[in-house]
Amino acid sequence: MKATRGHGLSRLSLRQTAAQLTKGALVSLICRLFSAFLGLMWSLLLARILGPADAGLYYLAFSVVLVFSTVSTLGLGNVVVRMVGGAHGVDGPGQSAAVLRSSVILVLSAALVVIVGTYGFGIDRLAALFTSPGLERLLLVMLLAVPALCLISVGSSALQGVRDIAGSALTRGVIAPSVFVCGAVLLHRTLTLEGVAGLFVAGAWVAAGFGFWRWRRLARSARSAAARGMLDGPEVRQLIKAGLPLLGVALLTLVTTVAPTILLGVWQPSDAVGVFASATRVAGVASFLVLAVNAIAAPLMASAHRQGDSADLERIARLSALMVTLSSMPLIALMLLFPAQLMSLFGPEFRIGAATLVILALGYGAKALAGSATVLLMMSGRERSLLRISAWSVAVNLLLCVVLIPLLGINGAALAWTLSIALESALALDCVRRELHILCLPGLTRA
């Protein structure tokens, strides 16, 4: 009788977990699909307005700014998700607000140091590392977006932690590209490369402002949200300590993402960078579906891990893996079947990136099969394991970029990224199996 009841509770818990994941993922999916559409529109407008050479310059500057903003964020994005998600409904909104306030001060201070240090080093020296002239004038403008990108990261993470999936997705991926697209459509006849950089900065600050307006609106609805102002000294040190390994992971992951683009800029002209970056934007649509599921799965994993509920943690991981695979594979198949047609949308000169798109799509297929393995490692406190995995992936990526880009150009860059992502996915799945005794691959039973 007890076994029957326990089995019934288990099935009920499974249905509740599935319903929560499905509802949250559906909201996130809608927002992220819209974000993917806006991102593609922005990339198409850039390609049509600027052409491959100037678009390549923009993507090079964007990659540099992305590195700076990642450093300035101090790895606190996923820490905020975990701490706010763990405190949500347990320690109350006061603790969540204190985590966010402390994180904001930390990342803004770091952003200021990075910007001042960059200007002190000399932007012209930084731009001289690349073969394409004109990069310094873009960096002068786009560096102003670094603090805003940091605020977007911690603000959207806090919203994700309190289960405001729509607010998090809007902040992270909808508001800024909406500004980009609207500005490009209205100003397309007179838009210059510097104007594009200005739109980027404006969109980033509008998105950051929206995220914190959304948070304050939620905080006002919870009377105890103002119970704490800031974390105390030991808690801040704990916050930083938790973030540093994840900063390493974020930097290593970012290197895997931007190293092909940056190294292409070192060895190839900017038009090659423009074609490669456009192909990555098309292939990256598949990643939005992965992020949509992970957006709701991450705080659920954090809560289950904090409560020591290993059964619930396994249910969430397996359902997430299944949903990621089923949702992303149709898009990946489309890229494999019609790469030339998709690349031609950017213009006839971008059609040479068809083979590049096929290679990148295979990489996103490997990433989709890994499901939520990397997120599960983060939310269960396995940052150091994930750091080691990312280090191996980056080492392979950099080595392959150095070997393949001079030989194969943009296809070499795509192949280097795909092979390193496949390695990272395989290592993450194996780590989850060994340390958490969970198999994230769809259809497999527990180890």
Backbone torsions as a table, in degrees:
resi	resn	phi	psi	omega
1	MET	NA	-43.2	178.8
2	LYS	-66.0	-38.9	179.4
3	ALA	-63.5	-40.7	179.6
4	THR	-62.9	-44.0	-179.9
5	ARG	-64.1	-42.6	178.5
6	GLY	-61.4	-39.7	179.1
7	HIS	-64.9	-38.9	178.7
8	GLY	-65.1	-40.2	178.0
9	LEU	-65.3	-37.6	179.3
10	SER	-63.2	-43.4	179.7
11	ARG	-67.0	-37.7	177.4
12	LEU	-63.8	-43.4	178.6
13	SER	-62.0	-38.3	178.3
14	LEU	-62.9	-43.2	179.3
15	ARG	-65.2	-40.5	179.7
16	GLN	-65.4	-42.1	178.7
17	THR	-63.7	-43.7	179.0
18	ALA	-62.9	-41.2	-179.5
19	ALA	-65.5	-42.2	179.9
20	GLN	-66.0	-43.2	177.4
21	LEU	-63.0	-44.3	-177.4
22	THR	-64.9	-45.5	-179.6
23	LYS	-63.5	-48.7	-179.5
24	GLY	-65.0	-42.0	-179.8
25	ALA	-66.2	-33.3	179.1
26	LEU	-65.8	-44.6	177.1
27	VAL	-62.4	-47.2	179.7
28	SER	-63.9	-38.2	-178.9
29	LEU	-63.5	-42.7	179.5
30	ILE	-61.2	-47.3	-180.0
31	CYS	-63.9	-42.5	-176.1
32	ARG	-75.3	-31.1	173.3
33	LEU	-65.4	-39.9	175.9
34	PHE	-64.9	-39.8	176.7
35	SER	-62.5	-42.6	178.5
36	ALA	-63.1	-40.2	178.2
37	PHE	-62.8	-46.1	179.2
38	LEU	-64.1	-40.3	178.3
39	GLY	-62.2	-41.4	177.0
40	LEU	-66.1	-40.9	177.2
41	MET	-60.4	-43.3	178.6
42	TRP	-61.9	-44.5	179.0
43	SER	-64.6	-40.8	178.3
44	LEU	-64.1	-44.0	179.5
45	LEU	-64.3	-41.7	176.9
46	LEU	-58.4	-47.9	-178.0
47	ALA	-63.5	-42.1	-177.9
48	ARG	-71.1	-38.4	-176.8
49	ILE	-79.8	-44.2	-172.1
50	LEU	-97.4	-27.9	-172.8
51	GLY	83.8	169.0	-173.9
52	PRO	-64.6	-35.2	-175.6
53	ALA	-68.2	-53.6	-179.9
54	ASP	-69.0	-34.6	175.3
55	ALA	-62.4	-37.4	176.4
56	GLY	-62.9	-39.0	176.0
57	LEU	-61.3	-43.7	179.0
58	TYR	-60.5	-45.8	-177.6
59	TYR	-66.8	-32.9	175.0
60	LEU	-64.3	-47.5	179.1
61	ALA	-63.0	-40.0	178.3
62	PHE	-61.4	-40.8	179.9
63	SER	-63.7	-41.1	178.8
64	VAL	-64.5	-45.1	179.7
65	VAL	-63.6	-36.5	179.1
66	LEU	-64.2	-38.8	176.3
67	VAL	-62.6	-46.2	-179.1
68	PHE	-62.9	-41.8	-178.9
69	SER	-69.3	-34.0	177.5
70	THR	-65.3	-42.8	176.3
71	VAL	-60.7	-43.5	-176.6
72	SER	-68.0	-25.9	-179.2
73	THR	-73.4	-16.8	173.5
74	LEU	62.2	21.2	179.4
75	GLY	72.7	14.5	-172.7
76	LEU	-83.3	-10.1	-177.3
77	GLY	-55.8	-58.4	-179.0
78	ASN	-72.9	-25.2	174.5
79	VAL	-65.1	-40.8	177.7
80	VAL	-63.2	-43.0	176.9
81	VAL	-57.7	-46.3	-175.9
82	ARG	-67.7	-45.2	-176.5
83	MET	-73.4	-41.0	177.3
84	VAL	-70.3	-41.5	178.6
85	GLY	-64.7	-37.9	178.4
86	GLY	-70.3	-34.4	-179.4
87	ALA	-80.1	-21.8	-176.2
88	HIS	-63.0	117.5	180.0
89	GLY	81.1	-2.2	179.0
90	VAL	-115.4	-62.3	-179.6
91	ASP	-94.6	-7.4	176.4
92	GLY	92.7	164.2	-177.4
93	PRO	-67.0	-22.4	178.7
94	GLY	-59.8	-43.3	178.1
95	GLN	-65.6	-40.9	179.3
96	SER	-61.5	-44.0	179.5
97	ALA	-64.5	-38.7	179.1
98	ALA	-64.9	-39.9	177.0
99	VAL	-60.6	-45.0	-177.7
100	LEU	-66.3	-45.9	-178.8
101	ARG	-60.4	-45.5	179.8
102	SER	-63.8	-39.0	179.8
103	SER	-65.7	-39.7	179.6
104	VAL	-61.2	-46.2	-179.9
105	ILE	-62.7	-40.9	-179.1
106	LEU	-64.7	-46.7	-175.5
107	VAL	-73.2	-34.6	177.4
108	LEU	-67.4	-38.2	176.6
109	SER	-63.1	-44.1	179.1
110	ALA	-64.4	-40.0	179.6
111	ALA	-62.8	-41.2	178.2
112	LEU	-61.4	-43.1	178.5
113	VAL	-62.2	-43.2	-178.7
114	VAL	-64.7	-44.5	-178.5
115	ILE	-65.6	-47.7	179.1
116	VAL	-61.4	-41.4	178.4
117	GLY	-63.5	-37.9	179.8
118	THR	-67.8	-46.0	177.3
119	TYR	-63.5	-36.2	178.4
120	GLY	-67.1	-39.6	178.1
121	PHE	-65.2	-37.3	-178.9
122	GLY	110.2	110.6	-179.5
123	ILE	-65.8	-32.3	179.1
124	ASP	-64.0	-35.4	176.5
125	ARG	-66.9	-39.8	178.4
126	LEU	-64.1	-44.3	-178.8
127	ALA	-67.7	-26.6	-178.6
128	ALA	-68.4	-13.0	178.0
129	LEU	-69.6	-18.1	-176.0
130	PHE	-106.4	157.6	-175.7
131	THR	-79.0	-21.6	-173.7
132	SER	-91.9	126.4	177.9
133	PRO	-75.3	159.8	176.5
134	GLY	95.9	-0.7	-176.5
135	LEU	-71.9	-30.6	-174.4
136	GLU	-64.6	-36.0	-179.0
137	ARG	-69.2	-29.2	175.4
138	LEU	-71.9	-42.7	-178.8
139	LEU	-64.1	-35.2	178.1
140	LEU	-55.9	-38.0	-179.5
141	VAL	-84.4	-47.5	-169.7
142	MET	-72.6	-20.4	175.8
143	LEU	-61.7	-23.5	179.7
144	LEU	-66.6	-13.9	179.4
145	ALA	-87.3	-9.0	-175.8
146	VAL	-58.1	-49.7	178.2
147	PRO	-60.4	-38.2	-180.0
148	ALA	-64.8	-40.4	178.7
149	LEU	-64.0	-35.7	176.3
150	CYS	-64.6	-43.5	179.3
151	LEU	-65.2	-37.7	176.8
152	ILE	-60.8	-42.1	-178.2
153	SER	-62.8	-53.4	-176.6
154	VAL	-74.0	-34.2	179.4
155	GLY	-66.9	-47.1	179.2
156	SER	-67.3	-32.6	177.6
157	SER	-66.4	-39.8	178.0
158	ALA	-65.1	-41.4	177.5
159	LEU	-63.8	-38.9	176.6
160	GLN	-63.1	-38.4	-179.3
161	GLY	-64.8	-32.1	178.6
162	VAL	-93.8	15.8	174.9
163	ARG	71.1	17.1	173.4
164	ASP	-85.9	74.3	-173.0
165	ILE	-65.7	-39.2	179.9
166	ALA	-64.3	-46.5	179.1
167	GLY	-62.0	-40.5	178.7
168	SER	-63.7	-45.5	-178.7
169	ALA	-67.6	-38.2	177.6
170	LEU	-63.7	-43.1	-179.4
171	THR	-66.1	-44.9	-172.9
172	ARG	-76.7	-34.4	-169.7
173	GLY	-141.4	6.3	-177.2
174	VAL	-117.1	-46.9	-173.4
175	ILE	-62.3	-52.3	-177.2
176	ALA	-60.3	-51.3	178.5
177	PRO	-63.8	-25.4	174.7
178	SER	-63.9	-42.5	176.3
179	VAL	-63.3	-42.9	179.6
180	PHE	-58.1	-51.8	-173.9
181	VAL	-65.9	-45.9	179.7
182	CYS	-60.7	-43.8	179.0
183	GLY	-64.1	-41.1	-179.5
184	ALA	-66.9	-38.3	179.4
185	VAL	-67.2	-43.8	-178.0
186	LEU	-71.1	-31.9	-172.3
187	LEU	-113.0	15.7	-170.1
188	HIS	-60.5	-27.5	-178.2
189	ARG	-74.2	-27.3	-175.9
190	THR	-118.7	4.6	-173.3
191	LEU	-72.8	127.5	177.0
192	THR	-107.8	177.6	178.9
193	LEU	-62.7	-40.6	176.9
194	GLU	-66.5	-34.5	176.4
195	GLY	-64.7	-37.6	175.9
196	VAL	-62.0	-42.4	177.9
197	ALA	-62.8	-39.6	177.7
198	GLY	-63.5	-40.1	176.7
199	LEU	-62.4	-39.2	178.8
200	PHE	-61.0	-46.6	-179.6
201	VAL	-64.5	-44.9	-179.2
202	ALA	-62.4	-44.2	179.7
203	GLY	-62.8	-39.2	179.7
204	ALA	-63.5	-43.4	-178.7
205	TRP	-71.7	-34.7	175.8
206	VAL	-64.4	-42.9	179.4
207	ALA	-64.1	-41.8	178.8
208	ALA	-62.4	-42.9	178.3
209	GLY	-62.9	-40.5	178.6
210	PHE	-62.2	-43.1	-178.1
211	GLY	-60.3	-42.6	-177.8
212	PHE	-79.0	-26.3	170.6
213	TRP	-64.0	-41.6	179.9
214	ARG	-64.3	-41.9	-179.9
215	TRP	-64.1	-45.2	-179.3
216	ARG	-62.8	-34.5	177.1
217	ARG	-64.5	-41.5	177.0
218	LEU	-68.5	-38.3	-177.9
219	ALA	-65.9	-36.1	-180.0
220	ARG	-66.2	-26.8	-179.6
221	SER	-78.1	-12.5	178.5
222	ALA	-111.6	111.9	-172.4
223	ARG	-62.5	-29.7	-176.7
224	SER	-88.3	6.1	-176.1
225	ALA	-63.3	-25.7	-178.1
226	ALA	-96.2	12.6	-176.6
227	ALA	-64.8	-28.5	179.0
228	ARG	-127.4	138.9	178.1
229	GLY	-87.1	-55.1	-176.3
230	MET	-139.3	161.8	170.1
231	LEU	-70.3	150.1	176.7
232	ASP	-80.5	176.5	-173.6
233	GLY	-54.4	-53.4	179.2
234	PRO	-60.1	-36.2	179.6
235	GLU	-68.7	-38.5	177.0
236	VAL	-63.5	-42.2	177.4
237	ARG	-62.7	-37.7	176.9
238	GLN	-65.4	-39.1	178.1
239	LEU	-61.1	-48.0	-179.8
240	ILE	-65.3	-42.3	-179.8
241	LYS	-61.2	-38.9	178.1
242	ALA	-70.5	-31.4	-176.5
243	GLY	-78.6	-30.2	-174.0
244	LEU	-61.0	-45.3	175.3
245	PRO	-61.5	-37.8	179.0
246	LEU	-71.1	-28.2	172.3
247	LEU	-63.1	-42.3	175.5
248	GLY	-60.0	-43.9	178.1
249	VAL	-62.4	-45.6	-178.2
250	ALA	-62.6	-41.8	179.5
251	LEU	-66.7	-41.2	178.9
252	LEU	-66.3	-41.1	176.8
253	THR	-63.5	-41.3	179.6
254	LEU	-65.2	-39.6	177.7
255	VAL	-60.1	-41.5	177.2
256	THR	-59.9	-35.7	-177.4
257	THR	-79.0	-45.9	-171.4
258	VAL	-98.0	-15.6	-178.3
259	ALA	-56.8	-44.5	177.5
260	PRO	-59.1	-40.9	179.7
261	THR	-66.2	-47.6	-177.8
262	ILE	-65.8	-43.2	-179.7
263	LEU	-70.3	-29.9	171.0
264	LEU	-61.4	-39.8	178.2
265	GLY	-66.1	-26.0	178.0
266	VAL	-76.0	-40.7	-172.3
267	TRP	-106.2	-16.2	-175.4
268	GLN	-125.9	158.6	176.6
269	PRO	-68.7	165.5	-173.5
270	SER	-66.0	-24.8	178.8
271	ASP	-66.5	-33.2	175.1
272	ALA	-65.7	-39.6	176.7
273	VAL	-61.8	-41.2	179.5
274	GLY	-61.5	-42.7	179.2
275	VAL	-67.0	-45.6	-179.7
276	PHE	-62.5	-45.6	-179.1
277	ALA	-63.6	-35.8	177.4
278	SER	-66.2	-39.6	177.0
279	ALA	-64.3	-39.2	178.6
280	THR	-66.1	-32.3	178.2
281	ARG	-67.1	-38.1	177.6
282	VAL	-68.2	-49.5	-178.7
283	ALA	-63.6	-32.6	-177.7
284	GLY	-67.4	-12.2	176.8
285	VAL	-57.7	-36.4	179.9
286	ALA	-63.4	-30.5	-178.3
287	SER	-70.3	-23.8	179.1
288	PHE	-65.0	-32.1	178.2
289	LEU	-70.2	-37.3	175.4
290	VAL	-63.7	-45.7	-179.7
291	LEU	-64.8	-33.0	-179.6
292	ALA	-61.9	-43.7	178.8
293	VAL	-71.4	-43.2	-178.1
294	ASN	-66.0	-25.3	-178.5
295	ALA	-60.7	-39.3	178.8
296	ILE	-91.6	-28.6	-178.8
297	ALA	-68.8	-34.9	-174.5
298	ALA	-59.9	-53.7	179.4
299	PRO	-65.7	-31.0	176.7
300	LEU	-65.9	-40.9	176.4
301	MET	-63.2	-43.0	-179.5
302	ALA	-61.8	-42.3	-179.7
303	SER	-66.7	-43.1	179.6
304	ALA	-64.9	-40.0	179.4
305	HIS	-66.9	-41.3	-179.2
306	ARG	-64.0	-35.3	-179.7
307	GLN	-84.9	-2.0	179.0
308	GLY	71.1	24.2	-178.0
309	ASP	-93.5	85.3	-176.5
310	SER	-67.2	-32.0	178.9
311	ALA	-65.8	-43.2	178.6
312	ASP	-67.1	-37.6	177.9
313	LEU	-60.8	-41.9	178.9
314	GLU	-66.5	-41.8	178.8
315	ARG	-59.3	-45.9	-178.9
316	ILE	-62.4	-44.1	-178.3
317	ALA	-63.2	-42.7	-177.2
318	ARG	-70.9	-41.1	176.8
319	LEU	-64.7	-39.5	178.2
320	SER	-62.1	-44.6	-179.6
321	ALA	-60.7	-43.2	179.8
322	LEU	-64.8	-44.6	-178.7
323	MET	-66.1	-39.0	178.6
324	VAL	-62.1	-46.2	-177.0
325	THR	-65.2	-47.9	-177.0
326	LEU	-65.4	-33.9	-175.1
327	SER	-81.8	-29.9	-172.6
328	SER	-93.5	-27.2	-173.8
329	MET	-62.2	-38.0	178.0
330	PRO	-60.0	-40.4	178.8
331	LEU	-66.7	-40.3	179.0
332	ILE	-64.1	-39.5	177.2
333	ALA	-62.2	-38.4	177.9
334	LEU	-61.8	-41.0	178.8
335	MET	-67.6	-34.9	179.7
336	LEU	-71.9	-31.1	-176.5
337	LEU	-86.9	-33.2	-174.4
338	PHE	-131.0	54.3	-176.6
339	PRO	-68.2	-41.7	-177.5
340	ALA	-64.6	-41.1	-179.7
341	GLN	-65.0	-39.3	179.9
342	LEU	-67.4	-42.0	180.0
343	MET	-70.2	-27.8	179.1
344	SER	-66.7	-18.6	177.8
345	LEU	-61.4	-27.2	179.7
346	PHE	-79.8	-16.1	-176.9
347	GLY	134.5	157.3	-176.3
348	PRO	-61.1	-30.8	-179.0
349	GLU	-72.3	-11.4	179.1
350	PHE	-92.2	-4.8	-176.7
351	ARG	-64.1	-23.6	-180.0
352	ILE	-66.3	-10.3	178.8
353	GLY	-88.8	12.2	-177.8
354	ALA	-62.1	-47.7	179.7
355	ALA	-64.2	-35.2	177.0
356	THR	-61.2	-42.1	179.3
357	LEU	-63.1	-40.6	178.9
358	VAL	-61.0	-44.9	-179.0
359	ILE	-64.2	-43.7	179.9
360	LEU	-65.6	-37.4	179.2
361	ALA	-62.2	-37.5	176.5
362	LEU	-63.0	-37.1	177.0
363	GLY	-64.3	-42.5	177.8
364	TYR	-68.5	-27.6	174.1
365	GLY	-64.6	-42.2	176.6
366	ALA	-63.6	-39.2	179.5
367	LYS	-65.5	-38.4	179.4
368	ALA	-66.6	-39.2	179.8
369	LEU	-64.0	-27.2	178.1
370	ALA	-74.9	-9.8	176.4
371	GLY	59.6	-129.3	-177.1
372	SER	-104.9	29.1	-174.0
373	ALA	-60.9	-46.5	-178.3
374	THR	-67.6	-37.9	177.4
375	VAL	-65.1	-39.3	178.7
376	LEU	-61.9	-39.8	177.3
377	LEU	-64.7	-40.9	178.3
378	MET	-64.2	-48.1	-173.9
379	MET	-73.2	-15.8	178.9
380	SER	-101.5	11.5	175.5
381	GLY	79.1	20.4	179.0
382	ARG	-97.9	47.3	-176.8
383	GLU	-62.5	-39.2	-176.4
384	ARG	-69.3	-35.8	174.9
385	SER	-63.7	-42.7	179.1
386	LEU	-66.5	-34.2	177.6
387	LEU	-62.3	-42.5	178.6
388	ARG	-64.6	-40.9	178.7
389	ILE	-62.6	-45.7	-179.6
390	SER	-63.8	-36.5	179.7
391	ALA	-62.5	-43.4	176.6
392	TRP	-62.5	-42.8	-179.6
393	SER	-62.8	-43.8	-179.6
394	VAL	-66.0	-41.7	179.7
395	ALA	-59.4	-44.7	178.4
396	VAL	-65.9	-40.8	-179.0
397	ASN	-61.9	-49.0	-178.1
398	LEU	-64.0	-42.7	179.4
399	LEU	-61.1	-45.8	-179.5
400	LEU	-67.9	-36.3	177.2
401	CYS	-61.5	-45.1	-178.9
402	VAL	-63.0	-35.6	-178.1
403	VAL	-82.4	-44.2	-167.8
404	LEU	-89.5	-32.3	-177.0
405	ILE	-63.3	-46.0	177.1
406	PRO	-62.3	-27.3	-178.5
407	LEU	-86.0	-43.7	-170.3
408	LEU	-117.9	-2.0	178.0
409	GLY	66.2	-131.1	-175.5
410	ILE	-66.4	-31.8	177.4
411	ASN	-69.9	-32.7	175.0
412	GLY	-66.1	-39.0	177.2
413	ALA	-63.6	-42.3	179.8
414	ALA	-65.9	-40.5	-179.3
415	LEU	-66.8	-39.6	178.0
416	ALA	-61.2	-44.6	-179.9
417	TRP	-65.1	-45.4	-176.2
418	THR	-63.3	-44.3	-179.5
419	LEU	-66.3	-37.7	179.8
420	SER	-70.4	-36.2	177.5
421	ILE	-67.8	-39.9	177.6
422	ALA	-61.5	-41.3	177.7
423	LEU	-63.9	-46.3	-179.8
424	GLU	-59.8	-42.2	-179.6
425	SER	-64.2	-43.2	-179.4
426	ALA	-65.1	-42.3	179.6
427	LEU	-67.1	-37.7	178.5
428	ALA	-65.5	-42.8	177.9
429	LEU	-61.7	-42.2	-179.8
430	ASP	-67.0	-37.1	179.5
431	CYS	-66.5	-41.7	177.2
432	VAL	-62.3	-40.1	179.8
433	ARG	-65.1	-43.0	-175.7
434	ARG	-75.9	-42.2	-172.0
435	GLU	-91.8	-31.6	-178.1
436	LEU	-112.3	-6.8	-179.6
437	HIS	58.3	42.1	178.7
438	ILE	-127.6	134.1	173.4
439	LEU	-102.7	116.0	-177.5
440	CYS	-86.1	-12.8	179.9
441	LEU	-66.6	131.7	-178.6
442	PRO	-60.0	137.5	174.7
443	GLY	89.4	-8.5	-179.7
444	LEU	-95.3	150.4	-179.6
445	THR	-88.2	165.6	-177.3
446	ARG	-65.4	140.8	-179.8
447	ALA	-70.8	NA	NA
